[in-house]
């Protein structure tokens, strides 16, 4: 049975469980609190294994909160002929919508076509896409007349859509889904900890890994954790952890960055996305309605090495603006960008294959070193559950755990609440799912809590901030404004206005002084630069 208590994400409790008994042998210690690490923690904990997860900044701080917000098979991989990846991803898309309908919903896409040849070509492609999806419950693709294109995507340029194809895929709030996965893992007995850095790896007399030394970054205190199995799920940063295991480990990851720009809803009204299937550089670009804004992305630029806070290059921004401008009636300019965010893809480098990262594989890779460290990287958000199943199966056979089957394909995630809105359109509070009732009770418990922090129509009240601290392990202004609510990714000016109030509420909840508030506001001010031009 699992070690420790169940229930809400509580940092003090997780820390206490990890320090209480230095001799306790965890079945699995996972490094990395993004989509992959969290999914591995949930898979292992739900099988009854004891699990400790460590994240050196906040959960989902990196790539996992900066995706294109799509749960999809990947039209691009279909074009590359990677049928097995597409089929797997389409199956996972269906499971995700079944297990977390409050954060994953169906989204329609218009593929604008210039002529009848293009229309036939894409009709065939999406026929294959739907065929691979099987009985998924998503709508099947169909052809569109020019007037249907305009009606579904008001704002789309009529010159670009002399007809089109409509198809369906999934959309989600990535950081919210991640929190739900971690909450579910916690309910199954996992201990999860953010702001905890793995300083070193310990090995037994035979050179096999038997634990790690962890530093709690809030207090600076280190403590050991013993484990039967160590999983490195740090995405683009896996090579750093692999160097802790052995300095001779060859790098695995070839990093590339993807930039998204966020515009106001006026550019593309309606609830339908637009996909540009072939841009000037051969990439797929999406224009997507998300939280009442329009997200345009993504680029694919090789970078030398992954960094914690990647910055968009001027040419990437210009490329997205000019591509969007070709397809929209209103041409967006630099001044129209409300926010921009950059994520790093951990692409598994195939030796000697050159540096075109848009061609590198999105399949996941699992490596086991001689000392027994399991590294899992690559893949994509949509397939994280399947990657985790694969990883835990490998870990169980490596560490000789008693057999226990994977149950995550039918496991409802924390917050599970069917979306019964007839048009499937989501309201801002829907992402809380079944937690919404408790959140509203909290908002009603104190006249302050129900007050909006901003007067600009963004749904941010004191209650959301208090909730994030008490139930979702938010520790900084950034945690709240970038990931527990998504304001920083939607509108940097409004996030800047909200920051002082958020800091004040958090200081009260976390029992911090004015120095902490000052430092937080300085850090946040610096962070804003990465989300602005």
N, C-alpha and C positions, 0 to 999 in steps of 0.2 A: 504493500500500500504506500501511498505517497507520504512524504515527510512534511509536516507543518499544517498550516491552516488554510482554509478556503476563503473565497470572497473577493472583496474589492482590492484594487491595486493600492497598496499602502507601502510607501518607501521605507518607513521606519520598521515595519513588520518584516519586509523582505530582508533588510539589512540585519535585523536581529536573528532571523532564521539562518542567515549565512554565517554569522559570527558565533551563534550560541554554542555550537559543538564543533570545535576545530577538527575532531576526529571523524565526524560524520562523513560517510563516503557517498557522494552524490552519484547517481547512475550517469548523469550527463551534465557537463557544464558547457553552455553555449556562449560563444563570444559574438556579439553583434545583435542589435535589437531592431533590425529593419524587417522587411517582408519575409525574408528567408529565415532569419534567426527566430522570429516570433512564430512562424509556421512550424519550424522544427520543435520549438518548445511546446506548442500545443499538441502536435502529433505524439511526442514522447510522453507528455504528462497525461494525455487522454488514454494512453496504453497502460498507465499505472507506474511509469518509471519516475524516479525522483529527478527533478530538473532545476538547475539554476541558470538564469540568463543574465548576462552582463553587457551593458551598453555604455560606451565611454562618454557619449553626450546624451541627447534625448532620443527616445524611441523614434525611428523614422526620420531622424535629423537629415540624413543624406538622401540618396536616390528615392527611397520609398515614399517620401512625401512630395516628390517633384516629378511624378510621372505625367503622362498625357491624360490621365484620369479615365482610361479606357480598359475595360475587361473584354479582351477581344482575341480572336483567333490569329489576327495579324494578316491583313491583306497583302502586305509587303512580302511575307514569308511564302504566301501562296504563289506570288509572282516569281519568287526565287526557286519554287518547286519543292520547298520543304514541307511536304504533305504531312509527315508524321507530327511535326511541331504544331501545325495548324489544327490537325485533328485533336491532338491532346489539349491544346489551348481552348478549342471550342467546347470540349467536354467539360473542362474546368470552369469555363464561363457559365455554363448551365448550373453546375454545382454551387458556384459562388452566389448566383442569384437565388438559388433555393435556400442556401444556408444563411444568407445575410440580405434579405430583400429590402431592409431599411436603408442600406448604403449602396446596394447594387441594383440598377434598374436598366430597362431596355432603352436604347437611344436609336433613332432613325438617322440615316445618313443619305444625303443626296450626292450622287456622283455626276457632276455636270459633264455632258458630252458635246463635242463640237459638231459631230456629224453622225450619220447612221452607222458607219463602220465602227466608230468608237462605242456607240451604244450597244451594238451586237457583241463586240469584244467583251465589254464589261458584264453584259447579261450572262454570257457563257461563264466568265470568271466567278460571278456571284452564285450562279447555279451550282457550280462545283463547291463553293464555300458552304452553301446551305445543305448540299448533299453530305458534305463531311460532318456537318453539325448534327445530322440525324434529327430525331424528334426532340428538339431543344426547347420548344415553347417560344422561341423567338420568331418574329414575322419573317416570311420568305421574301426574297428580292423580287422586284417587279420594275417594268419600264415606266418612264415618266414622259409626259409631253412638256414642251417648254413652259406652258402656263402652270402646270402642276409643280414644276421646279420652283417657279417664282412664289407660288402660294405657300409651299412648304418651307421655303427659306427666303423670307422677305429680306432684301438687302443683297441678294446674289445678283451678279451682273448678267443681264439677258444675253449679251454677246457670247458669254462662256457656256450658257446652257441652252443649246438648241435641241433640247431633249436631255434625258438622263436616266439614271437607274437609282432606285431607292432600295437600301438594304438595312438590316438591323444588326446592332452589336450591343455590348453592355457598357455602362458608364458607372463610375463609383467615386467616392471620396476616399482617396488612398490612405491618408493619415488617420481618418476616422475608422476605417476598416482595420487598420493595424492595431489601434487601441482595443477594438473589439476582440481581435485575435488574442492579444495579451491578457485581456480580462477573462476570456474563456480558458486560457492556459492556467491563469491564477486560480480559477474556480476548480480546475482539475489538480491543484496542488503545486503548480510551478512557483518558484520564487523568482521574480523579475526585478532587476535593479538598473536604473539609469544613473548617469554620472559616476560610473564605476569602471576604472581602467585596469586592464590586465597588464601588470608590470613585468611579470616573468612566468615561465612555465617550469614546473618541477618534474623530475624524472626519477624512476626507481633504479635499483642497482643494474637492471638489464637494459637501461636506456629507454624504457617505456614511460610515456607521460602518465603521471599520477595526480596531477593537480595544477593549480595556478595561484599566483599571488595577486590579490586584488587591492587596488587603492580606491577608497571612497573619496571622490574628488571634492565632496562638500566639506569633509573634515580633514582630509589628507592622511587619514589612518589606513594602514595596510593590514590585511588579514589573509590567511591561506584558505583555499578551498580544495578539498580532496575529491577526485572524481575517477570513475572507471572509464570515462570516455570524454574526449574534448572535441567539440565541433567549432570550427572556424567559419562563421557565416557573416563576414564583415564586408561583403560586396566588393566595391572597388579597392578596399583596403586589405584584402586577404593576404597580400604579399608581406605586409608589415607583420602580421601575426605569424606567418610562415617563417619569417626571419627569426622570431623569438624561439621557434622550434629548432631551426638550424640555419646558420648563416650561408650554407651552401645551396639552399633551395632556390632553384631557378624561378624567376618571376612567371606567374601564370596569366596575369591580366593585362590586356591592352585596353586602356581606358579611352572612352570618347565622351564628349558632353553633348547634351541635348538642351536647347534653349526654348522656352515658351514665352510668348508675350500675351498680356491680358488687356483686352479692350472693353469698352462699355458695350452694353447689350444693343445699343442703337445700330451697330454695324451689321448685326445679323439677328433679326428678330425671329420669333417662332421658336419651337422646341426641337428643331431638326438641325443636325450638324452637316457640314459640307466637307467632303474629302477631295483633295487635289491629288489624283493618283500618280501623276508624273510631273515633277517640277523640273526646272532647268538643270538641276544637278541629279536628276533621277531618283529623288526621294519622294516619300509620301508626306503630304502636309495636311493636317486636320484643322478645321475651324469649328470649335465646339462650344455649344452653350453649357455653362457650368456655373452654378450658384449665381445666376442672374448676371453673368458676364460672358465674354467670349474669349476662349483660350485658343491661341494660334501656335501650333508647333508640329513637329519639332525638328531641330537641326541635328546634324551628326558630324561633329568635328573631333578628329583625333587630338588627344592632349598628351603631354609628356608624362605627367604623373597625376594621380588623383589628389585633390585638395578638399578640405572640409567645407569651404565656402567658395564654390566655383563662380567665376564671373563670365557673363556673356560677352562675346567679342562683338565689336561694332558691326563687322560684316555679317554676323549671324542675325543680328537684329534687323539690319537693312534687308537681308534676304527674306526674312519672314514678312516684313512690311511690304516689300515689293510683290511677293507671291500673293499675299492676301489682297493687295491692291488690284491685282489683275482679275480677281474673282469677285470683288465687292463693288457695289455701285459707289459707295463712299470710300475713298482711298485713305487708309489710316496713315498718320505721320508719327514721328517720334513723340510729338506733344500729346498724342492720343493714348500712349501706353500708360496704363494705370499701375501695372506692376510687371515684373518679369522674373522668371525663376529658371534655374539651371540645374539639371541633374546629371550624374555621371553613370554611364553604363559600364558595368564590369564585364567586358567581352573577353571570352577566353581566347587567348592568342594561339593561333596555330602557327608553329614555327615556320618562318620563311614564306608566309602568305602575303607579305606586303602590309601596307598600312591603311587599306580602305576599310574603315571600321563598319560602314553600313553593310558590308558583305560578310563580316565575321559572324559566327554562329550565335544565336540566342538560346541554343540548347544549353541545359545546365551541365556542369562537370563536377564530379566528386573525385577527390584525390585523397589517398590515405598514405601518410608518410611512414617510414620505417619505425618511427617512435609511436605511431598510432594516432596521430592527429588527423581528423577528418576535415577536409576543406570542401565546402560546397559553394560554388559561385556560378555566374552566368544566369541563364534563364530570364524570366520576366515575371512581373507581378501576377499576371493571370495564372501562371503555372506554379506559383509558390507552394500551394498545398501539395501538389504532386511531387515537387522537388523534395519537400519535407518527408513525405512518405518514403521516397527512395532513400533519403539520407538516414532516417531512423532504422529502416530495414538493414542498411549496411552497418550502422552502429551496433545494432542488436547482435548481428552475427559476429562482428569484430570483438565486442566486449563480452560475448556469450551471455546476453540477457536471456531470462526465461522468455519463451515465445508469447507474444501478445499481438493480435492483429490490429491493423490500422482502422480507426473508426471515423476519420475526419470527413470522408466523402458525404456522410449523411449527418454530420454533427452541426446542429444549429448554433450559430455564434451568439455571443452575449449581445443583447439588444434586439434579437430577432423579432421582427414585427412585419407581417405582410403589408405591402403597399396596396391599399384598397382604393386609391384615388383613381377614378375612371380613366383619366387621361394619362395616368402614370406619372404626372408632373409632380416634382418633389417640392415641398415647402422647406424653409430653412431648418426647422426643428426636426424634420424627419430623420436626419442622420443619427439622432440619439435613440431612435427605435423605442423599445419598451422602457428605456431609462427616462424617457420624456416625462412620464407621470411623476417620478420622484424629483426630477429637475423642476417641474412646475410647482410641486409641493414646497421645494426649497425656496423658489422665487416668491411664493406667497407667505413664507414664514417670517419675512422681515421686509418692511416697506422699502428699505434701501435696495434689496436684492432684485426687485422687479423693475428698477429704473434702467432705462437704456443708457449706455455709456456714450453713445454717439447720437447726434440728432440727424444723421444722414441716411436713416432707413436701414442701416446694417443691423442685423439681429444680434446685437451683443449687449447683454445686460450684466449687472454685477453677478447674478446667479450663475451664469455660464463660467465666469472666472472662478468663483468659489467652488463650483462643481469640478472644474478641471484640476484644482489643487487637491480637493478632498478625495476625489474618486478616480482620477486619471493620471496621477503622479506628475502633474506639471510643476516645474521648479523655477522657471524663468519667464520673463515677458515673452521671449521668443517662443517658448513651448506653447504658451496660450495663443498668441496671435498668429503663429505660422502653422501650428499643427492641431491644437485642440479646437480652435475655430480657425477659419482660413483667411482672415482679414489681410494678413501681410501679402498673401499671394494674389489677392483680388485688388487691393487698393492701398498703396504705400502711404499716401497722404493721410487717409483715415486711420491707418495703423499707427502712424506717428502721433496723431491727435489722441488716440485711445491709450497709448503707452503709459502716461503718467497715472491715469486712473487705475489701469491694470496693475501697475507696480504697487500702488498704495493698497489695493485690495489683497494682493498676494502677500505683501509684507505683514498685514494683519493676520492672515491665515497661517503663514509660516513662522510667525513670531520673529520677524526680522526688523532691524533698525533702519534709520534714515540713511546710513552709509550704504546699506545693501540697495536701497531704492536708487540712490545716486549712481552706484556702479551699474545697476541693471539698465538704467536709462542711457548711460554712456555706451554700454555694450550694444543696446538696441539701435541707437543712433548710428553706430558704426556698421551694424548688420544691414541697415536700410540701404546702404550703398550698393550691396550686391543685388538688390531687387529693383534698383533704379538704373537709368541710363547714365 
